[in-house]
Amino acid sequence: MRQAPAPLPRRLLAEGLGTALLVATVVGSGIMAERLAGGNMAIALLCNTIPTGAILVVIITIFGPVSGAHFNPAVSLVFAARGEMAWREVLPYIAVQCAGGIAGTAVAHLMFDLVPLAIGIKPREGASQLFAEAVATFTLVLAILGGLRYAAAAVPWLVGLTITAAYWFTASTSFANPAVTLARGLTTTFAGIAINDVPGFVLAQLVGAAIAVPVSMTLFPAAERAPSGVMRAEQSEELAPGE
């Protein structure tokens, strides 16, 4: 039997805390990388990439059974569109994801003796950057949905590895998450983005996620509807999905 979903307040706490930990890792490791890399941007990016992929494996594994471990408004919208999440829960999920992301930026700044928030000024603009964000988000959603269909227990690793790879094969270094993008618009550090470039990134991410839905339905047809949630794995005779 499937486990009953956790109460909404508990799920929202998991989503907000998980997103905060994700952003604190992205921004904090970016600050540390920039300080230690001695101007070598390739080393700095690598040092930013590894902690990001690692924390995704951790937070998806521990929070997945609670909230589905979306940590991403695009993912929540995808699951609502697929009928696997109630539309009435989408706005609360997005609200706590965004709030958690902003809190994560503040936590990272305070750990490195910076002001809690600062308006981002690092330009990330142009058609190639926007296209890269659409590709990154398409790839992420495809990895999630394909993983849930055929390898639910591996989804934390699939997501962590997807983002690790996309940091390097996309021109934008793969934000792939509207809440994280907003939070990174509030830092002037290595991981930041100019606040004026945030709307374009978010739009591109939503387009990429939307394209991934029909593609995944074609590639990964399901015999029955997946349970609610993105990365919730429950125990039965077989581990099934159901961030």
Secondary structure as UniProt FT lines:
FT   HELIX           8..36
FT   TURN            38..39
FT   HELIX           41..67
FT   HELIX           73..81
FT   TURN            82..83
FT   HELIX           87..89
FT   HELIX           90..111
FT   TURN            112..113
FT   HELIX           127..150
FT   HELIX           152..154
FT   HELIX           155..169
FT   TURN            171..172
FT   HELIX           178..184
FT   TURN            185..186
FT   TURN            190..191
FT   HELIX           195..197
FT   HELIX           198..219
FT   STRAND          233..234
FT   STRAND          240..241
//
